[in-house]
Amino acid sequence: MEFSRYKPTFVSGKFKFLDIVGSLLALIVFSPVFLVLSLLIKNRDGGSAFFAQERIGK
């Protein structure tokens, strides 16, 4: 039985490039929204915008 090996092509490389560029653009666009939301949470609750749970035994 023979197994075919995956050979990256130009098309798959282009899709990877588009995925990375799209992710970076989404991060740039949504980072101000995340910042505003975290500031609203901080002002409203007075605590951290991130959830942290105290673990038993530590």
KETIPA-80979 format. One line per field, with one value per residue: residue number from 1; residue in one letter; z negated, y negated, x negated of N, C-alpha, C in turn. Coordinates in nm, 2 decimals. Each point is the difference from the previous one (the first is absolute). Layout:
n	NUM:... .
res	A:... .
n_pz	Z:... .
n_py	Y:... .
n_px	X:... .
ca_pz	Z:... .
ca_py	Y:... .
ca_px	X:... .
c_pz	Z:... .
c_py	Y:... .
c_px	X:... .
This chain:
n	1:2:3:4:5:6:7:8:9:10:11:12:13:14:15:16:17:18:19:20:21:22:23:24:25:26:27:28:29:30:31:32:33:34:35:36:37:38:39:40:41:42:43:44:45:46:47:48:49:50:51:52:53:54:55:56:57:58 .
res	M:E:F:S:R:Y:K:P:T:F:V:S:G:K:F:K:F:L:D:I:V:G:S:L:L:A:L:I:V:F:S:P:V:F:L:V:L:S:L:L:I:K:N:R:D:G:G:S:A:F:F:A:Q:E:R:I:G:K .
n_pz	0.00:0.09:-0.07:0.04:0.03:-0.10:0.11:-0.08:0.04:0.11:0.03:-0.05:0.06:0.10:-0.02:-0.03:0.11:0.07:-0.06:0.01:0.12:0.02:-0.06:0.07:0.11:-0.03:-0.03:0.11:0.07:-0.05:0.01:0.08:0.06:0.01:0.03:0.08:0.04:0.00:0.05:0.08:0.02:0.02:0.07:0.06:0.01:0.05:0.06:0.02:0.12:-0.06:0.03:-0.13:-0.01:-0.13:0.01:-0.04:-0.11:0.05 .
n_py	0.12:-0.10:-0.08:-0.08:-0.07:-0.08:-0.05:-0.09:-0.07:-0.07:0.08:0.11:-0.04:-0.02:0.11:0.06:-0.06:0.04:0.12:-0.01:-0.05:0.09:0.09:-0.04:0.00:0.12:0.04:-0.07:0.05:0.12:-0.03:-0.11:0.09:0.09:-0.10:-0.05:0.12:0.02:-0.12:0.03:0.12:-0.06:-0.10:0.09:0.10:-0.08:0.12:0.11:-0.03:0.06:0.11:-0.01:0.13:-0.02:0.07:0.11:-0.02:-0.12 .
n_px	-0.08:0.03:-0.07:0.09:-0.10:0.03:0.03:-0.05:0.11:-0.01:0.10:-0.05:-0.11:0.07:0.07:-0.11:-0.05:0.11:-0.01:-0.14:0.01:0.10:-0.08:-0.10:0.07:0.06:-0.12:-0.04:0.10:-0.01:-0.13:0.04:0.07:-0.10:-0.07:0.10:0.03:-0.13:-0.01:0.10:-0.06:-0.12:0.06:0.07:-0.09:-0.10:0.03:-0.07:-0.04:-0.10:0.05:-0.02:-0.02:0.02:-0.12:0.07:-0.07:0.02 .
ca_pz	0.00:0.01:-0.06:0.07:-0.09:0.03:0.06:0.00:0.13:0.00:-0.04:-0.15:-0.06:0.02:-0.10:-0.13:-0.01:-0.02:-0.14:-0.09:0.02:-0.05:-0.15:-0.05:0.02:-0.10:-0.13:0.00:0.00:-0.13:-0.12:-0.08:-0.06:-0.12:-0.10:-0.06:-0.08:-0.12:-0.08:-0.05:-0.10:-0.11:-0.06:-0.05:-0.11:-0.09:0.01:0.12:0.12:0.02:-0.11:-0.07:-0.10:-0.10:-0.01:-0.13:-0.02:0.05 .
ca_py	-0.12:-0.12:-0.12:-0.12:-0.11:-0.13:-0.10:-0.13:-0.06:-0.15:-0.04:0.02:-0.10:-0.12:0.01:-0.02:-0.15:-0.08:0.03:-0.08:-0.14:-0.02:0.00:-0.13:-0.11:0.01:-0.04:-0.14:-0.06:0.03:-0.03:-0.11:0.04:0.07:-0.10:-0.07:0.10:0.02:-0.12:0.00:0.10:-0.04:-0.11:0.05:0.09:-0.03:0.10:0.03:0.04:0.14:0.09:0.08:0.07:0.04:0.15:0.06:0.07:-0.08 .
ca_px	0.08:-0.08:0.06:-0.04:-0.05:0.05:-0.10:0.05:0.00:0.01:0.14:0.01:-0.08:0.08:0.10:-0.06:-0.03:0.13:0.04:-0.08:0.03:0.13:-0.01:-0.07:0.09:0.10:-0.06:-0.02:0.13:0.07:-0.07:0.06:0.13:-0.04:-0.05:0.11:0.07:-0.07:0.01:0.14:0.01:-0.08:0.07:0.12:-0.02:-0.11:-0.10:-0.08:0.08:-0.03:0.05:-0.10:0.06:-0.09:0.00:-0.01:-0.12:-0.12 .
c_pz	0.00:-0.06:0.08:-0.10:0.05:0.05:0.01:0.14:-0.02:-0.05:-0.16:-0.07:0.01:-0.11:-0.14:-0.02:-0.02:-0.14:-0.09:0.02:-0.05:-0.15:-0.06:0.02:-0.10:-0.14:-0.01:-0.01:-0.14:-0.13:-0.08:-0.06:-0.13:-0.11:-0.06:-0.09:-0.13:-0.09:-0.07:-0.12:-0.13:-0.08:-0.07:-0.12:-0.10:0.00:0.13:0.11:0.03:-0.13:-0.06:-0.12:-0.10:-0.01:-0.14:-0.01:0.05:-0.08 .
c_py	-0.12:-0.12:-0.12:-0.11:-0.13:-0.09:-0.14:-0.06:-0.15:-0.04:0.01:-0.11:-0.14:-0.01:-0.03:-0.15:-0.08:0.02:-0.09:-0.15:-0.03:0.00:-0.13:-0.12:0.00:-0.04:-0.15:-0.07:0.02:-0.03:-0.13:0.04:0.08:-0.09:-0.07:0.09:0.03:-0.12:-0.01:0.10:-0.05:-0.11:0.05:0.09:-0.03:0.10:0.01:0.04:0.15:0.08:0.08:0.07:0.05:0.15:0.04:0.07:-0.07:-0.13 .
c_px	-0.09:0.08:-0.04:-0.04:0.06:-0.11:0.06:-0.01:0.01:0.14:0.01:-0.09:0.07:0.11:-0.06:-0.04:0.12:0.05:-0.07:0.04:0.14:0.01:-0.06:0.10:0.11:-0.05:-0.01:0.14:0.07:-0.07:0.05:0.14:-0.03:-0.05:0.11:0.08:-0.07:0.00:0.14:0.02:-0.07:0.08:0.13:-0.01:-0.11:-0.11:-0.07:0.10:-0.02:0.05:-0.12:0.06:-0.11:0.01:-0.02:-0.14:-0.13:-0.01 .
